[in-house]
C-alpha cells in the first residue's frame, strides 16, 4: 500500500465526462513530481488537463476520450516513461507480480494505470482509466482510485476481474485494452533546440523524417560527383555507409563542403525549418533555467564549436547568397 499515500496526495476528480485518461495522467505526473517545464498559474509549475494537448486535441478528447496508446504518447511528451502491457502479452501471474511490486513502493518511482471496461465490473459506462492505489494479497484485490468520483469512490476489485476487463476490445481501435507502467523519464543535458510543432503539423514533420534518407542519398550522389571531378580519392562504395560519406566529406576542400551543405539545406521544407526554435545564448527562450543545466549547455556548445562541421555550417550561414530556401509554393529565395 506504499503507493497509495503518494497518489492520495494528488487524487482529483475529472473535469469532463471523457477526461478519465487525462485526469489519471495528471494525477500520476504530479505524484511522481515531474517538472512540467512550464507555469500553470501564478508562479506554480503544475500539471493540469488543459496542458496535455500535444498528441491529441482537447476538443477531440472531450468528445471521444483517449486510447491507451494516446495515453502513453501524452505521458512520454510530458516527462514520463510509459510501458504498455496488452493482455495478449502477459498472464494473470505477470500482472499480479507487477501490481505487487509497484504497490509496495513509493509512487514517485513507478505507478500502474489500468485501461479497462466498466461493463465487466457491473458499472455504468464502458472504457475507463484508473491508477492502482494498492494491493491486498489476502483478498487478491486491487484498489481502484477512480477519478470519476461523482460516480464511484475508491473501491476494491478482484485482481482477476480487472485482468479480464482489460481483455475487452476498445470499440474505437478494435484492440484490447491493458495497463501502463509509468516512471519519471531520465533526461541527459543535451537540449540545444526545441521542436515547437503544433499538433496539426506533426504529419509534415513525420513526412520529412521519412524522406530524410532520400535527401541524404541525393546530396551524397551530387557530392560524390563533385569529389570525383575534383580528383579526390573517393571510393565508389562510399554510398554504402553514411559514415563513409562524412569521412570523405571532411577530407575534401571547402568549396565541395559548401556545395554539399547547400544541397542538403535546399531540400529541407520550410514547414520543417519553421518548426525548429533554437536557443541563443543566454537561452532567453527558457522560462526556467536551472544553473546546472546552463553549465551543461555551455559545455556542450563549446564542444560543438570545436567541431570542423560547425565551421562549415557557420560559413554556409554567412554566405547567404548560396543558401537557398523554398517556400510552401516552391518559390526560391536567395
C-alpha positions, 0 to 999 in steps of 0.5 A, spaced: 500 500 500 506 504 499 503 507 493 497 509 495 499 515 500 503 518 494 497 518 489 492 520 495 496 526 495 494 528 488 487 524 487 482 529 483 476 528 480 475 529 472 473 535 469 469 532 463 465 526 462 471 523 457 477 526 461 478 519 465 485 518 461 487 525 462 485 526 469 489 519 471 495 522 467 495 528 471 494 525 477 500 520 476 505 526 473 504 530 479 505 524 484 511 522 481 513 530 481 515 531 474 517 538 472 512 540 467 517 545 464 512 550 464 507 555 469 500 553 470 498 559 474 501 564 478 508 562 479 506 554 480 509 549 475 503 544 475 500 539 471 493 540 469 488 537 463 488 543 459 496 542 458 496 535 455 494 537 448 500 535 444 498 528 441 491 529 441 486 535 441 482 537 447 476 538 443 477 531 440 478 528 447 472 531 450 468 528 445 471 521 444 476 520 450 483 517 449 486 510 447 491 507 451 496 508 446 494 516 446 495 515 453 502 513 453 504 518 447 501 524 452 505 521 458 512 520 454 511 528 451 510 530 458 516 527 462 514 520 463 516 513 461 510 509 459 510 501 458 504 498 455 502 491 457 496 488 452 493 482 455 495 478 449 502 479 452 502 477 459 498 472 464 494 473 470 501 471 474 505 477 470 500 482 472 499 480 479 507 480 480 507 487 477 501 490 481 505 487 487 511 490 486 509 497 484 504 497 490 509 496 495 513 502 493 513 509 493 509 512 487 514 517 485 518 511 482 513 507 478 505 507 478 500 502 474 494 505 470 489 500 468 485 501 461 479 497 462 471 496 461 466 498 466 461 493 463 465 487 466 465 490 473 457 491 473 458 499 472 455 504 468 459 506 462 464 502 458 472 504 457 475 507 463 482 509 466 484 508 473 491 508 477 492 502 482 492 505 489 494 498 492 494 491 493 491 486 498 494 479 497 489 476 502 483 478 498 487 478 491 484 485 490 486 491 487 484 498 489 481 502 484 482 510 485 477 512 480 477 519 478 470 519 476 468 520 483 461 523 482 460 516 480 464 511 484 469 512 490 475 508 491 473 501 491 476 494 491 476 489 485 478 482 484 485 482 481 482 477 476 476 481 474 480 487 472 485 482 468 479 480 464 476 487 463 482 489 460 481 483 455 475 487 452 476 490 445 476 498 445 470 499 440 474 505 437 481 501 435 478 494 435 484 492 440 484 490 447 485 494 452 491 493 458 495 497 463 501 502 463 507 502 467 509 509 468 516 512 471 519 519 471 523 519 464 531 520 465 533 526 461 541 527 459 543 535 458 543 535 451 537 540 449 540 545 444 533 546 440 526 545 441 521 542 436 515 547 437 510 543 432 503 544 433 499 538 433 496 539 426 503 539 423 506 533 426 504 529 419 509 534 415 514 533 420 513 525 420 513 526 412 520 529 412 523 524 417 521 519 412 524 522 406 530 524 410 534 518 407 532 520 400 535 527 401 541 524 404 542 519 398 541 525 393 546 530 396 551 524 397 550 522 389 551 530 387 557 530 392 560 524 390 560 527 383 563 533 385 569 529 389 570 525 383 571 531 378 575 534 383 580 528 383 579 526 390 580 519 392 573 517 393 571 510 393 565 508 389 562 504 395 562 510 399 554 510 398 554 504 402 555 507 409 553 514 411 559 514 415 563 513 409 560 519 406 562 524 412 569 521 412 570 523 405 566 529 406 571 532 411 577 530 407 575 534 401 576 542 400 571 547 402 568 549 396 565 541 395 563 542 403 559 548 401 556 545 395 554 539 399 551 543 405 547 547 400 544 541 397 542 538 403 539 545 406 535 546 399 531 540 400 529 541 407 521 544 407 520 550 410 514 547 414 520 543 417 525 549 418 519 553 421 518 548 426 525 548 429 526 554 435 533 554 437 536 557 443 541 563 443 545 564 448 543 566 454 537 561 452 532 567 453 527 562 450 527 558 457 522 560 462 526 556 467 533 555 467 536 551 472 544 553 473 546 546 472 543 545 466 546 552 463 553 549 465 551 543 461 549 547 455 555 551 455 559 545 455 556 542 450 556 548 445 563 549 446 564 542 444 560 543 438 564 549 436 570 545 436 567 541 431 570 542 423 562 541 421 560 547 425 565 551 421 562 549 415 555 550 417 557 557 420 560 559 413 554 556 409 550 561 414 554 567 412 554 566 405 547 567 404 547 568 397 548 560 396 543 558 401 537 557 398 530 556 401 523 554 398 517 556 400 510 552 401 509 554 393 516 552 391 518 559 390 526 560 391 529 565 395 536 567 395 
